[in-house]
Amino acid sequence: MARPSRYLLELRRRAVRMVAEVCGDYPNETAVLQAVTDKLGIGSRETLRNWVKQHEIDDGQRSGTTTEDSAQLKALKKENAELKRANEI
């Protein structure tokens, strides 16, 4: 079982919004991510980069598995495992 995130959902959303708002003020993406992580106390630029990437996927701006699809797939895998166990009995 995966551990829960140490960052609240609202902090994640705020950080992603801040990246979008200040991206023109910095010379490159790395500088933007570093500035936002420093301001909000996020542990790593890569953490924020992943949040931004997932937000772009969820908004349809980038290809990949959306958060909703991922959750649905996880639930289906769990159900499948439960059914397999029931059939073995």
Residue frames as a rotation matrix with the C-alpha (Angstrom) as fourth column:
MET 1
0.583 0.812 0.000 0.00
0.812 -0.583 0.000 0.00
0.000 0.000 -1.000 0.00
ALA 2
-0.171 -0.635 0.754 1.35
0.591 -0.678 -0.437 3.41
0.789 0.371 0.490 -0.94
ARG 3
-0.459 -0.043 -0.888 1.97
0.832 -0.373 -0.412 5.92
-0.313 -0.927 0.206 1.77
PRO 4
0.673 0.735 0.082 -0.16
0.726 -0.635 -0.262 9.07
-0.140 0.236 -0.962 1.77
SER 5
0.111 -0.615 0.780 1.41
0.577 -0.599 -0.555 12.22
0.809 0.512 0.288 0.41
ARG 6
-0.286 -0.270 -0.919 3.00
0.936 -0.283 -0.208 14.51
-0.204 -0.920 0.334 2.95
TYR 7
-0.989 -0.019 -0.146 1.73
-0.018 -0.969 0.247 17.51
-0.146 0.247 0.958 0.99
LEU 8
-0.227 0.973 -0.041 -1.90
0.219 0.010 -0.976 18.57
-0.949 -0.231 -0.215 1.15
LEU 9
-0.034 0.318 0.947 -3.86
0.976 0.213 -0.036 18.70
-0.213 0.924 -0.318 -2.08
GLU 10
0.906 0.408 -0.108 -4.42
0.389 -0.906 -0.166 22.44
-0.166 0.109 -0.980 -1.68
LEU 11
0.302 -0.882 -0.362 -0.66
-0.251 -0.439 0.862 23.04
-0.920 -0.170 -0.354 -1.47
ARG 12
-0.423 -0.423 0.802 -0.16
0.591 0.542 0.597 21.02
-0.687 0.726 0.021 -4.64
ARG 13
0.378 0.663 0.646 -2.81
0.926 -0.262 -0.272 23.03
-0.011 0.701 -0.713 -6.48
ARG 14
0.891 -0.080 -0.447 -1.38
0.037 -0.968 0.248 26.32
-0.453 -0.237 -0.859 -5.23
ALA 15
-0.057 -0.998 0.010 2.14
-0.029 0.011 1.000 25.34
-0.998 0.056 -0.029 -6.30
VAL 16
-0.320 0.000 0.947 0.99
0.872 0.391 0.295 24.38
-0.371 0.920 -0.125 -9.80
ARG 17
0.744 0.633 0.216 -0.92
0.668 -0.705 -0.236 27.69
0.003 0.320 -0.947 -10.11
MET 18
0.649 -0.565 -0.510 2.15
-0.127 -0.741 0.660 29.62
-0.750 -0.364 -0.552 -8.95
VAL 19
-0.359 -0.788 0.500 4.33
0.416 0.344 0.842 27.91
-0.835 0.510 0.205 -11.57
ALA 20
0.019 0.456 0.890 1.88
1.000 -0.023 -0.009 28.95
0.016 0.890 -0.456 -14.29
GLU 21
0.891 0.430 -0.149 1.65
0.443 -0.894 0.071 32.51
-0.103 -0.129 -0.986 -12.97
VAL 22
0.632 -0.695 -0.343 5.38
-0.340 -0.646 0.683 33.24
-0.697 -0.315 -0.644 -12.63
CYS 23
0.438 -0.497 0.749 6.80
0.677 0.731 0.089 31.24
-0.592 0.468 0.656 -15.54
GLY 24
0.694 -0.138 0.706 7.43
0.553 -0.526 -0.646 34.43
0.461 0.839 -0.289 -17.56
ASP 25
0.907 -0.310 0.284 9.49
-0.415 -0.776 0.475 35.98
0.073 -0.549 -0.833 -14.76
TYR 26
0.327 -0.798 0.506 12.29
-0.319 0.411 0.854 33.39
-0.889 -0.441 -0.120 -14.97
PRO 27
-0.200 -0.523 -0.829 14.67
-0.928 -0.170 0.331 32.35
-0.314 0.835 -0.451 -17.76
ASN 28
-0.571 -0.009 -0.821 13.82
-0.461 0.831 0.311 28.62
0.680 0.555 -0.479 -17.72
GLU 29
0.422 0.842 -0.338 11.60
-0.233 0.461 0.856 25.97
0.876 -0.282 0.390 -16.17
THR 30
0.004 -0.504 -0.864 14.20
0.754 0.569 -0.328 24.89
0.657 -0.650 0.382 -13.62
ALA 31
-0.907 -0.356 0.225 14.46
0.167 -0.795 -0.583 28.42
0.386 -0.491 0.781 -12.23
VAL 32
-0.192 0.929 0.316 10.67
-0.663 -0.360 0.656 28.69
0.724 -0.084 0.685 -11.97
LEU 33
0.506 0.405 -0.762 10.40
0.143 0.831 0.537 25.36
0.850 -0.381 0.363 -10.16
GLN 34
-0.372 -0.735 -0.567 13.23
0.755 0.116 -0.646 26.24
0.540 -0.668 0.512 -7.77
ALA 35
-0.834 0.086 0.545 11.68
-0.250 -0.940 -0.233 29.60
0.492 -0.331 0.805 -6.91
VAL 36
0.164 0.983 0.085 8.27
-0.644 0.042 0.764 28.07
0.747 -0.180 0.640 -6.17
THR 37
0.390 -0.063 -0.919 9.71
0.473 0.869 0.141 25.18
0.790 -0.490 0.369 -4.14
ASP 38
-0.700 -0.698 -0.148 11.73
0.521 -0.359 -0.775 27.67
0.488 -0.620 0.615 -2.08
LYS 39
-0.643 0.503 0.578 8.70
-0.544 -0.831 0.118 29.90
0.540 -0.238 0.808 -1.45
LEU 40
0.377 0.926 -0.008 6.38
-0.712 0.296 0.637 27.05
0.592 -0.234 0.771 -0.45
GLY 41
-0.125 -0.514 0.849 8.87
-0.942 0.330 0.061 24.82
-0.311 -0.792 -0.525 1.34
ILE 42
0.921 0.372 -0.112 8.49
-0.385 0.839 -0.383 21.87
-0.048 0.396 0.917 -1.01
GLY 43
0.560 -0.728 0.397 11.34
-0.045 0.451 0.891 19.40
-0.828 -0.517 0.219 -0.64
SER 44
-0.433 -0.741 0.513 12.35
0.413 0.342 0.844 18.97
-0.801 0.578 0.158 -4.27
ARG 45
-0.463 0.203 -0.863 12.02
-0.731 -0.639 0.241 20.59
-0.502 0.742 0.444 -7.69
GLU 46
-0.922 0.056 -0.382 11.28
-0.223 0.731 0.645 17.15
0.316 0.680 -0.662 -9.12
THR 47
-0.636 0.751 -0.178 8.28
0.632 0.375 -0.678 16.77
-0.443 -0.543 -0.713 -6.83
LEU 48
-0.074 0.596 -0.800 6.84
-0.161 -0.799 -0.580 20.00
-0.984 0.086 0.155 -8.16
ARG 49
-0.662 -0.218 -0.717 7.79
-0.726 -0.053 0.686 19.08
-0.188 0.974 -0.123 -11.75
ASN 50
-0.942 0.332 -0.051 5.78
0.317 0.928 0.198 15.85
0.113 0.170 -0.979 -11.35
TRP 51
-0.298 0.872 -0.389 2.78
0.516 -0.196 -0.834 17.76
-0.803 -0.450 -0.391 -10.01
VAL 52
-0.187 0.173 -0.967 2.89
-0.603 -0.797 -0.026 20.16
-0.775 0.579 0.254 -12.97
LYS 53
-0.885 -0.200 -0.421 3.25
-0.459 0.526 0.716 17.27
0.078 0.826 -0.558 -15.41
GLN 54
-0.769 0.639 -0.011 0.28
0.619 0.741 -0.260 15.43
-0.158 -0.207 -0.965 -13.88
HIS 55
-0.139 0.715 -0.685 -1.80
0.123 -0.674 -0.729 18.60
-0.983 -0.186 0.006 -13.97
GLU 56
-0.437 -0.091 -0.895 -1.04
-0.803 -0.409 0.434 18.99
-0.405 0.908 0.105 -17.68
ILE 57
-0.980 0.110 -0.169 -2.05
0.024 0.897 0.441 15.36
0.200 0.428 -0.881 -18.28
ASP 58
-0.512 0.831 -0.217 -5.30
0.677 0.235 -0.697 15.82
-0.529 -0.504 -0.683 -16.35
ASP 59
-0.013 0.480 -0.877 -6.08
-0.206 -0.860 -0.467 18.98
-0.979 0.175 0.110 -18.36
GLY 60
0.702 0.299 0.647 -5.43
0.468 0.492 -0.735 17.21
-0.538 0.818 0.205 -21.67
GLN 61
0.763 -0.479 -0.433 -2.40
-0.606 -0.764 -0.222 19.34
-0.225 0.432 -0.873 -22.54
ARG 62
-0.392 -0.913 -0.115 -0.08
-0.920 0.389 0.046 16.33
0.003 0.124 -0.992 -22.43
SER 63
0.325 0.498 -0.804 -0.58
-0.499 0.812 0.301 12.65
0.803 0.304 0.513 -23.18
GLY 64
-0.826 -0.564 -0.009 -0.53
-0.315 0.475 -0.822 10.13
0.468 -0.676 -0.570 -20.37
THR 65
-0.306 0.699 -0.647 -2.70
0.691 0.630 0.354 8.43
0.655 -0.339 -0.676 -17.77
THR 66
-0.083 0.372 0.925 -4.97
-0.372 -0.872 0.317 10.84
0.924 -0.318 0.211 -15.97
THR 67
-0.823 -0.180 0.539 -5.40
-0.559 0.088 -0.824 10.76
0.101 -0.980 -0.173 -12.21
GLU 68
0.097 0.962 0.255 -8.98
-0.920 0.184 -0.345 9.56
-0.379 -0.201 0.903 -12.66
ASP 69
0.578 0.072 -0.813 -7.97
-0.582 0.735 -0.349 6.75
0.572 0.675 0.467 -15.02
SER 70
-0.489 -0.849 -0.200 -5.19
-0.363 0.407 -0.838 5.71
0.793 -0.337 -0.507 -12.68
ALA 71
-0.633 0.337 0.697 -7.57
-0.728 0.045 -0.684 5.54
-0.262 -0.941 0.217 -9.71
GLN 72
0.480 0.861 -0.169 -10.09
-0.860 0.423 -0.286 3.54
-0.175 0.282 0.943 -11.76
LEU 73
0.276 -0.473 -0.837 -7.40
-0.452 0.705 -0.547 1.11
0.848 0.529 -0.019 -12.91
LYS 74
-0.767 -0.573 0.289 -6.20
-0.482 0.218 -0.849 0.65
0.423 -0.790 -0.443 -9.34
ALA 75
-0.225 0.784 0.579 -9.76
-0.851 0.131 -0.508 -0.11
-0.474 -0.607 0.638 -8.16
LEU 76
0.654 0.477 -0.587 -10.27
-0.730 0.600 -0.327 -2.62
0.197 0.643 0.740 -10.97
LYS 77
-0.185 -0.805 -0.564 -7.00
-0.392 0.586 -0.709 -4.39
0.901 0.090 -0.424 -10.16
LYS 78
-0.782 -0.051 0.621 -8.02
-0.622 0.114 -0.775 -4.62
-0.031 -0.992 -0.121 -6.52
GLU 79
0.230 0.957 0.177 -11.43
-0.874 0.283 -0.394 -6.01
-0.428 -0.064 0.902 -7.45
ASN 80
0.480 -0.127 -0.868 -9.82
-0.616 0.656 -0.436 -8.51
0.625 0.744 0.237 -9.81
ALA 81
-0.621 -0.776 -0.108 -7.47
-0.415 0.442 -0.795 -9.73
0.665 -0.449 -0.597 -7.07
GLU 82
-0.532 0.512 0.674 -10.40
-0.739 0.108 -0.665 -10.14
-0.414 -0.852 0.321 -4.65
LEU 83
0.544 0.779 -0.313 -12.35
-0.828 0.438 -0.351 -12.14
-0.137 0.450 0.883 -7.22
LYS 84
0.083 -0.610 -0.788 -9.37
-0.507 0.655 -0.560 -14.39
0.858 0.446 -0.255 -7.89
ARG 85
-0.850 -0.380 0.365 -9.03
-0.485 0.295 -0.823 -15.07
0.205 -0.877 -0.435 -4.16
ALA 86
-0.103 0.905 0.414 -12.74
-0.830 0.150 -0.537 -15.84
-0.548 -0.399 0.735 -3.90
ASN 87
0.585 0.324 -0.744 -12.54
-0.750 0.565 -0.344 -18.26
0.309 0.759 0.573 -6.83
GLU 88
-0.399 -0.819 -0.412 -9.64
-0.495 0.571 -0.655 -20.12
0.772 -0.058 -0.633 -5.21
ILE 89
-0.707 0.225 0.670 -11.77
-0.627 0.240 -0.742 -20.86
-0.328 -0.944 -0.028 -2.14
